[in-house]
Amino acid sequence: MDFNGSKFIHISKQVFLVTLTTFVIFIGYPLGLIVFVPLIIYRHVVEQLAQIIDPKFGKILKGLDAYISAHTTYSNPTAVLLPVYYLEKPVDRSELIKTFDKNLIKIQDQNGNLMYQRLRQKIVAKFGYHFWYNVDSFDLHHHIKFLDPSCPEQVFRQKDIMKLTCQLGRRSFDDNRSPWEIILIPNFEHEEDATIKAALIMRFHHCLCDGFCVLKLLERIGVNAWKNSILGVASAKNDAKKNNPLFSLLTFLYFLIEAPYQVLKTFLFSYDDNIWLTRAIKNPFGPIASQVIDQIPIADLKMFKLQDNTEKINLTSIILALAVQATAVTMKGENVSGNLSKLHVITPLPLPNHPRDGLCNHWASVKIPINLDLEDVRNTVRNVSQEFERVRRSIIPLVSTQIAKLIGTLPIVFIPKLECLLRSTCIVSSFPGPTHPVDICGSPCKVLFGTGSIIGCAVGAISFSYNGSISVVIGGYQCNFNQGHGEILAESYRKVIKEFLSRK
């Protein structure tokens, strides 16, 4: 009886999905053309008009850039990237400014255009849209600075960094400058590693770029910088296939039919609500607690194989599995109500056409339903790997990006707030960390981890560094989590990692 009931519910859902998809194709698409085609034309016209009125106007913000900047550009930003670097020795400020100017600010692409023009542009509103606008008084001294210029010799400790990133995530940018800064901390004491002597924090608004681009900046400012690209180069055979007109037409038609079905399926049947998520989105402002987890052998993770699988498991899948497993263990320990056998996790996926250089947002944030096995983390890893590969190879990342482009065509006031669409129990950030040691102006980087302003989720910004350390941020833009919650999660991580490595 239960089986028949479940089968009936499944069939009903599929019929409902097909019906809605048909409605979108035959009703939604024509209405969309009526709305968005005039908007796209209008946006193109105002972009050209603005540059005629004032040559200082640059490009108009589009896609994810427009979406992220709409309500959180300078005042109390809620979408900030905050990668932190622990260094063997302090970075000389003058040398960093000199290197940054030579290798980033002035560098040009093959067409003679400044590759990192955004770093010297602020954001202004005109004709209902946001534009990049050249800053007359651009000076790197305003962007690369000590945390406290009046007292640069102040000593900071690891717990101070955690509190600082929480404050920086909510601090406004100067609206007369480009929304980014690099903060030098020349005197740093690490409780567990005496070789760490300094720290550096990069603070970038997400409308400037994504986490991948921030990491790529290291290629320009280090002596022994990270040279391996995360993304491979498409083969000539694949490029030729994609340039075929018939293939392009068939792909476009397939996209028009499949896209609404996948979007409706994702949003209608991936509802994720529990006590943790309620705390994050319904409570007033509170602290964001972060915790750096013990180091784990990265070599063991890279070589990990399931007993019934001869293929290596993707490192991203392993980190994702450890994240959700530890989250579920923590929730179970705190007697959080709800179904813990499945968690819906938001994770950014790279697109194949992500540029190797420059600043951009080409990540597609997708929601992945992950089946958990709280008794055996290996089974969770298997489920995560299968689901991750399915989503990565599906149409969902492309659909996510196209939706962002459509939203970006709307005038600023009509773009929905970011926190309304990114609610989930767990979000894994786009800070995977390089796989090889890096340096900043000759100062070796001992630990690299990413934090950020977490929106509408209970756990976020989980990152993995090349030295085997895992960093976690717990909390949200509106939350009442505290350091105790972070320590509970840290202990869950230790238990999960211990079990994971003991059953290789």
C-alpha positions as CSV (number, residue, x, y, z in Angstrom):
1,M,0.0,0.0,0.0
2,D,2.8,2.4,0.9
3,F,4.7,1.4,-2.2
4,N,1.7,2.1,-4.4
5,G,1.1,5.4,-2.6
6,S,4.7,6.5,-3.1
7,K,4.6,5.4,-6.8
8,F,1.4,7.4,-7.2
9,I,3.0,10.5,-5.6
10,H,6.0,10.2,-7.9
11,I,3.8,9.9,-11.0
12,S,1.7,12.9,-9.9
13,K,4.9,15.0,-9.4
14,Q,6.1,14.1,-12.9
15,V,2.7,14.9,-14.5
16,F,2.7,18.2,-12.6
17,L,6.2,19.0,-13.8
18,V,5.5,18.2,-17.4
19,T,2.3,20.3,-17.3
20,L,4.2,23.3,-15.8
21,T,7.0,22.8,-18.3
22,T,4.5,22.8,-21.2
23,F,2.9,26.0,-19.8
24,V,6.3,27.7,-19.7
25,I,7.2,26.7,-23.2
26,F,3.9,27.8,-24.9
27,I,2.9,30.7,-22.6
28,G,6.0,31.7,-20.6
29,Y,8.4,32.0,-23.5
30,P,6.1,34.4,-25.5
31,L,5.5,36.5,-22.4
32,G,9.2,36.5,-21.7
33,L,10.0,37.8,-25.2
34,I,7.5,40.6,-24.7
35,V,9.2,41.6,-21.4
36,F,12.9,40.9,-21.9
37,V,13.5,41.8,-25.5
38,P,12.6,45.5,-25.0
39,L,14.7,45.5,-21.8
40,I,17.7,44.1,-23.5
41,I,17.4,46.7,-26.2
42,Y,16.9,49.5,-23.7
43,R,19.9,48.4,-21.6
44,H,22.1,48.4,-24.8
45,V,20.9,51.9,-25.7
46,V,21.5,53.4,-22.2
47,E,25.0,51.8,-22.1
48,Q,26.0,53.5,-25.3
49,L,24.3,56.7,-24.2
50,A,26.0,56.9,-20.9
51,Q,29.4,56.6,-22.5
52,I,28.5,59.4,-24.9
53,I,27.4,61.6,-22.0
54,D,30.5,60.9,-20.0
55,P,33.6,58.9,-21.3
56,K,34.4,57.8,-17.8
57,F,31.4,55.4,-17.9
58,G,32.6,51.9,-18.5
59,K,30.6,48.7,-19.2
60,I,27.2,48.2,-17.7
61,L,27.0,45.4,-15.0
62,K,25.3,42.3,-16.4
63,G,24.3,38.8,-15.3
64,L,25.6,37.8,-11.9
65,D,27.5,41.1,-11.5
66,A,24.2,43.1,-11.8
67,Y,22.3,40.6,-9.6
68,I,24.9,40.7,-6.8
69,S,25.4,44.5,-6.9
70,A,21.7,45.5,-7.0
71,H,21.1,45.8,-3.3
72,T,24.5,45.3,-1.7
73,T,27.0,47.4,-3.6
74,Y,28.6,49.6,-0.9
75,S,26.4,49.9,2.1
76,N,26.4,46.9,4.5
77,P,27.4,44.5,1.8
78,T,26.1,40.9,2.1
79,A,28.1,39.3,-0.7
80,V,31.8,39.7,0.2
81,L,34.7,37.4,-0.6
82,L,37.3,37.2,2.3
83,P,40.1,34.8,1.5
84,V,42.7,34.8,4.3
85,Y,46.4,34.0,4.0
86,Y,48.8,33.0,6.9
87,L,52.3,33.9,5.9
88,E,55.8,33.0,7.0
89,K,56.9,36.6,7.1
90,P,55.3,40.0,6.7
91,V,54.7,41.4,3.2
92,D,56.4,44.8,2.5
93,R,53.5,47.2,1.7
94,S,55.6,49.2,-0.7
95,E,56.7,46.1,-2.6
96,L,53.2,44.7,-2.8
97,I,51.8,48.0,-4.1
98,K,54.6,48.1,-6.7
99,T,54.1,44.5,-7.8
100,F,50.3,44.9,-7.8
101,D,50.6,48.0,-10.0
102,K,53.0,46.3,-12.5
103,N,51.4,42.9,-12.7
104,L,47.7,43.7,-12.3
105,I,46.7,47.3,-12.7
106,K,48.8,48.0,-15.8
107,I,48.7,44.6,-17.5
108,Q,47.0,44.4,-20.9
109,D,45.3,41.6,-22.8
110,Q,46.2,40.6,-26.4
111,N,43.9,43.4,-27.7
112,G,45.6,46.1,-25.7
113,N,42.8,46.5,-23.1
114,L,43.5,46.7,-19.4
115,M,42.8,43.2,-18.1
116,Y,41.9,44.2,-14.6
117,Q,40.2,47.5,-15.4
118,R,37.5,46.9,-12.7
119,L,40.1,47.2,-10.0
120,R,40.2,51.0,-10.7
121,Q,36.5,51.5,-11.3
122,K,33.7,52.3,-8.9
123,I,30.0,51.5,-9.4
124,V,27.5,54.2,-10.1
125,A,23.7,54.1,-11.0
126,K,22.5,55.7,-14.2
127,F,19.2,55.2,-16.1
128,G,18.1,52.5,-13.7
129,Y,21.2,50.4,-14.1
130,H,24.7,50.0,-12.5
131,F,27.8,51.0,-14.5
132,W,31.5,50.7,-13.9
133,Y,32.9,54.2,-13.7
134,N,36.6,55.2,-13.9
135,V,38.0,56.7,-10.7
136,D,40.0,59.9,-11.3
137,S,42.0,59.7,-8.1
138,F,42.8,56.0,-8.2
139,D,45.6,55.2,-5.7
140,L,46.6,51.7,-4.6
141,H,47.6,53.2,-1.2
142,H,43.8,53.5,-0.6
143,H,43.3,49.8,-1.3
144,I,46.4,48.1,0.1
145,K,46.8,49.1,3.7
146,F,47.5,48.0,7.3
147,L,44.5,47.1,9.4
148,D,45.3,50.0,11.7
149,P,47.6,52.5,10.1
150,S,48.1,54.3,13.4
151,C,49.3,51.1,15.1
152,P,50.7,48.6,12.5
153,E,52.7,46.8,15.1
154,Q,49.6,45.5,16.9
155,V,49.7,41.8,17.4
156,F,46.8,39.6,16.2
157,R,46.0,36.0,17.0
158,Q,43.9,33.4,15.2
159,K,40.8,34.1,17.2
160,D,41.2,37.8,16.3
161,I,41.2,36.9,12.6
162,M,37.9,35.1,13.0
163,K,36.2,38.1,14.7
164,L,37.8,40.4,12.1
165,T,36.4,38.5,9.1
166,C,33.0,38.7,10.7
167,Q,33.3,42.5,11.0
168,L,34.7,42.9,7.5
169,G,31.9,40.9,6.0
170,R,29.4,43.6,7.2
171,R,31.5,46.7,6.8
172,S,30.6,49.1,4.0
173,F,33.0,49.9,1.2
174,D,34.0,53.5,0.3
175,D,31.5,54.4,-2.4
176,N,34.1,56.7,-4.0
177,R,36.4,53.8,-4.8
178,S,36.4,50.3,-6.3
179,P,34.8,47.9,-3.8
180,W,38.0,45.9,-2.8
181,E,40.9,46.1,-0.5
182,I,43.9,44.1,0.8
183,I,44.6,44.3,4.5
184,L,48.1,43.6,5.8
185,I,48.6,42.2,9.3
186,P,52.4,42.2,9.8
187,N,52.4,40.8,13.4
188,F,50.5,37.6,13.8
189,E,50.8,34.8,16.4
190,H,49.4,31.4,15.6
191,E,48.6,29.2,18.5
192,E,49.6,26.0,16.8
193,D,52.2,27.0,14.2
194,A,55.1,29.2,15.3
195,T,56.4,29.5,11.7
196,I,53.4,31.7,10.8
197,K,54.4,35.3,11.4
198,A,51.9,37.5,9.4
199,A,48.5,37.4,7.8
200,L,46.9,39.0,4.8
201,I,43.2,39.4,4.0
202,M,41.7,40.1,0.5
203,R,38.3,41.8,0.7
204,F,36.5,41.8,-2.6
205,H,32.8,42.5,-3.3
206,H,31.4,39.6,-5.2
207,C,30.1,41.9,-8.0
208,L,33.7,42.3,-8.9
209,C,34.6,38.7,-9.4
210,D,34.2,35.2,-8.0
211,G,36.5,33.2,-5.7
212,F,38.3,31.5,-8.6
213,C,39.4,35.0,-9.9
214,V,40.6,36.0,-6.5
215,L,42.8,33.0,-6.4
216,K,44.1,33.7,-9.8
217,L,45.4,37.0,-8.6
218,L,48.1,35.0,-6.8
219,E,49.5,34.2,-10.2
220,R,50.4,37.8,-10.6
221,I,51.7,38.8,-7.2
222,G,53.8,35.8,-6.1
223,V,57.3,34.8,-6.9
224,N,56.5,31.1,-6.9
225,A,52.9,31.6,-7.7
226,W,50.2,29.0,-8.4
227,K,50.4,28.1,-12.1
228,N,48.0,25.3,-12.5
229,S,44.6,26.3,-13.8
230,I,41.6,24.6,-12.1
231,L,39.8,24.2,-15.4
232,G,41.1,22.4,-18.5
233,V,41.3,23.8,-22.0
234,A,38.6,22.5,-24.3
235,S,39.9,20.4,-27.2
236,A,39.9,21.6,-30.8
237,K,37.6,18.7,-31.6
238,N,35.0,19.9,-29.1
239,D,35.4,23.5,-30.3
240,A,34.7,22.5,-33.9
241,K,31.6,20.6,-32.8
242,K,30.2,23.5,-30.9
243,N,30.8,25.9,-33.9
244,N,28.7,23.7,-36.1
245,P,25.5,25.6,-37.0
246,L,23.3,22.5,-36.9
247,F,24.8,21.3,-33.6
248,S,24.2,24.8,-32.2
249,L,20.6,24.9,-33.3
250,L,19.8,21.5,-31.8
251,T,21.6,22.4,-28.6
252,F,19.5,25.6,-28.4
253,L,16.2,23.7,-29.0
254,Y,17.1,21.1,-26.4
255,F,17.9,23.9,-23.9
256,L,14.6,25.6,-24.5
257,I,12.7,22.3,-23.7
258,E,14.9,20.9,-20.9
259,A,15.7,24.2,-19.0
260,P,12.2,24.9,-17.6
261,Y,11.8,21.3,-16.6
262,Q,15.0,21.2,-14.7
263,V,14.5,24.6,-13.1
264,L,11.0,23.7,-11.9
265,K,12.2,20.4,-10.6
266,T,15.0,22.0,-8.7
267,F,12.9,24.7,-7.0
268,L,9.7,22.7,-6.4
269,F,11.2,19.5,-5.0
270,S,14.4,20.7,-3.2
271,Y,12.7,22.5,-0.3
272,D,15.1,22.5,2.6
273,D,13.9,23.7,6.0
274,N,15.0,22.8,9.5
275,I,15.8,24.4,12.8
276,W,19.3,25.4,11.7
277,L,18.0,27.1,8.6
278,T,15.2,28.8,10.6
279,R,17.9,30.3,13.0
280,A,19.8,31.6,10.1
281,I,17.0,33.5,8.3
282,K,14.5,34.5,10.9
283,N,16.6,35.9,13.8
284,P,18.1,39.3,14.2
285,F,21.7,40.2,13.5
286,G,24.2,38.1,15.4
287,P,27.8,36.9,15.3
288,I,29.2,34.7,12.6
289,A,31.4,32.1,14.2
290,S,34.2,30.5,12.2
291,Q,36.5,27.6,13.0
292,V,39.6,26.3,11.4
293,I,39.6,22.5,11.5
294,D,42.6,20.3,12.1
295,Q,44.8,19.5,9.1
296,I,44.1,16.2,7.3
297,P,46.4,14.5,4.8
298,I,45.6,15.8,1.4
299,A,47.5,12.9,-0.2
300,D,45.1,10.4,1.5
301,L,42.1,12.2,0.1
302,K,43.6,12.4,-3.4
303,M,44.2,8.6,-3.4
304,F,40.9,7.7,-1.9
305,K,39.0,4.9,-3.6
306,L,35.9,3.1,-2.6
307,Q,36.2,-0.7,-2.2
308,D,33.9,-1.4,-5.0
309,N,35.1,1.4,-7.2
310,T,38.5,1.3,-9.0
311,E,38.2,5.0,-10.0
312,K,39.5,7.8,-7.8
313,I,36.8,9.9,-6.3
314,N,36.9,13.6,-7.2
315,L,38.6,15.7,-4.5
316,T,35.7,18.2,-4.6
317,S,33.2,15.4,-4.0
318,I,35.1,14.2,-0.9
319,I,35.3,17.7,0.6
320,L,31.6,18.2,-0.2
321,A,30.8,14.8,1.4
322,L,32.8,15.6,4.6
323,A,31.0,19.0,4.8
324,V,27.5,17.7,4.7
325,Q,28.3,14.6,6.8
326,A,29.7,16.7,9.6
327,T,26.8,19.1,9.3
328,A,24.3,16.2,9.7
329,V,26.3,14.7,12.6
330,T,26.2,18.1,14.4
331,M,22.5,18.5,13.7
332,K,21.8,15.0,15.0
333,G,23.8,15.7,18.2
334,E,21.8,18.8,18.9
335,N,18.6,16.9,18.3
336,V,17.6,19.1,15.3
337,S,14.3,17.9,14.0
338,G,13.7,17.0,10.4
339,N,14.8,14.4,7.9
340,L,18.6,14.1,8.1
341,S,18.8,11.4,5.5
342,K,19.0,14.0,2.7
343,L,20.4,17.5,2.8
344,H,20.1,20.0,-0.1
345,V,23.5,21.7,-0.5
346,I,24.3,24.8,-2.6
347,T,27.6,24.7,-4.3
348,P,29.2,26.8,-7.1
349,L,30.2,24.9,-10.2
350,P,32.7,26.3,-12.7
351,L,31.7,26.7,-16.3
352,P,33.9,25.5,-19.2
353,N,34.3,29.0,-20.6
354,H,35.6,30.6,-17.4
355,P,38.4,32.9,-18.5
356,R,41.9,32.3,-17.4
357,D,42.6,35.9,-16.5
358,G,40.6,39.0,-15.6
359,L,37.8,39.5,-13.2
360,C,34.3,38.0,-13.7
361,N,31.5,35.9,-12.2
362,H,31.2,32.7,-14.3
363,W,30.1,30.3,-11.5
364,A,26.8,28.6,-11.5
365,S,25.4,28.1,-8.0
366,V,23.3,24.9,-8.0
367,K,21.4,23.0,-5.3
368,I,22.3,19.4,-5.0
369,P,20.3,16.9,-3.0
370,I,22.7,14.6,-1.2
371,N,21.7,11.3,0.4
372,L,23.4,10.8,3.7
373,D,24.5,7.6,5.5
374,L,25.3,8.7,9.0
375,E,26.7,5.3,9.8
376,D,29.3,5.2,7.0
377,V,30.8,8.3,5.5
378,R,32.0,6.2,2.5
379,N,28.5,5.7,1.3
380,T,27.9,9.4,1.6
381,V,31.0,10.0,-0.5
382,R,29.7,7.6,-3.1
383,N,26.3,9.4,-3.2
384,V,27.9,12.8,-3.4
385,S,30.2,11.8,-6.2
386,Q,27.4,10.4,-8.3
387,E,25.1,13.4,-7.7
388,F,27.9,15.9,-8.2
389,E,28.9,14.4,-11.5
390,R,25.3,14.2,-12.6
391,V,24.7,17.8,-11.9
392,R,28.0,19.0,-13.3
393,R,27.3,17.2,-16.6
394,S,23.7,18.3,-16.7
395,I,22.1,21.4,-18.1
396,I,21.6,22.9,-14.6
397,P,24.8,25.0,-14.4
398,L,24.1,26.6,-17.8
399,V,20.5,27.2,-16.9
400,S,21.5,28.9,-13.6
401,T,23.8,31.2,-15.5
402,Q,21.2,32.1,-18.1
403,I,18.7,32.9,-15.4
404,A,21.2,35.2,-13.8
405,K,21.7,36.9,-17.2
406,L,17.9,37.4,-17.5
407,I,17.6,38.8,-14.0
408,G,20.5,41.1,-14.8
409,T,18.6,42.7,-17.6
410,L,16.1,44.1,-15.1
411,P,16.5,47.6,-13.7
412,I,18.1,47.7,-10.3
413,V,14.9,48.2,-8.3
414,F,13.3,45.1,-9.8
415,I,16.1,42.7,-9.2
416,P,15.2,40.4,-6.2
417,K,17.5,40.4,-3.1
418,L,20.2,37.9,-3.1
419,E,19.4,36.3,0.2
420,C,15.9,35.3,-1.0
421,L,17.3,32.7,-3.4
422,L,20.3,31.2,-1.6
423,R,18.8,29.4,1.4
424,S,20.1,26.0,2.3
425,T,21.4,24.1,5.3
426,C,24.9,23.9,3.9
427,I,26.7,25.9,1.2
428,V,30.1,25.0,0.0
429,S,32.1,28.0,-1.2
430,S,34.1,28.5,-4.4
431,F,37.4,28.6,-2.4
432,P,39.0,25.2,-3.2
433,G,42.5,26.6,-2.6
434,P,45.4,25.9,-4.9
435,T,46.9,22.4,-5.0
436,H,50.5,23.7,-4.7
437,P,52.3,26.1,-2.3
438,V,52.0,29.8,-3.2
439,D,53.6,33.0,-2.0
440,I,52.7,36.7,-1.9
441,C,55.7,38.9,-2.9
442,G,58.1,36.2,-1.8
443,S,56.4,35.5,1.5
444,P,55.4,31.8,1.5
445,C,51.8,31.1,2.3
446,K,51.4,28.5,5.0
447,V,47.6,28.4,5.2
448,L,45.0,29.7,2.7
449,F,41.3,29.6,3.5
450,G,38.2,31.5,2.3
451,T,35.4,33.0,4.3
452,G,32.6,35.3,3.3
453,S,29.3,36.8,4.2
454,I,26.9,33.8,4.4
455,I,23.3,34.4,3.3
456,G,20.4,32.4,4.4
457,C,22.2,29.2,5.3
458,A,23.4,27.5,8.5
459,V,26.9,26.4,7.4
460,G,28.9,28.0,4.6
461,A,32.3,28.9,3.1
462,I,33.8,25.5,3.5
463,S,37.2,25.6,1.9
464,F,40.2,23.3,1.6
465,S,43.8,24.4,1.4
466,Y,46.8,22.7,-0.1
467,N,48.3,22.0,3.3
468,G,45.4,19.9,4.3
469,S,43.5,22.3,6.5
470,I,39.7,22.7,6.3
471,S,38.1,26.0,7.1
472,V,34.4,26.4,8.0
473,V,32.2,29.4,8.6
474,I,29.0,28.8,10.4
475,G,26.2,31.4,10.6
476,G,24.5,33.8,8.2
477,Y,23.7,37.4,7.4
478,Q,20.9,37.1,9.9
479,C,21.7,34.5,12.6
480,N,22.2,33.8,16.3
481,F,25.0,31.2,16.1
482,N,28.0,31.6,18.4
483,Q,31.5,30.2,18.7
484,G,30.1,27.2,20.6
485,H,28.2,26.1,17.5
486,G,31.4,26.4,15.5
487,E,33.3,24.2,18.0
488,I,30.5,21.6,17.9
489,L,30.8,21.5,14.2
490,A,34.6,21.3,14.4
491,E,34.3,18.2,16.6
492,S,31.9,16.6,14.2
493,Y,34.4,17.2,11.4
494,R,37.1,15.5,13.4
495,K,34.9,12.4,14.0
496,V,33.9,12.2,10.4
497,I,37.4,12.6,9.0
498,K,38.8,10.1,11.5
499,E,36.2,7.6,10.4
500,F,36.7,8.4,6.7
501,L,40.5,7.8,6.9
502,S,40.2,4.7,9.0
503,R,38.1,2.9,6.5
504,K,40.0,3.6,3.3
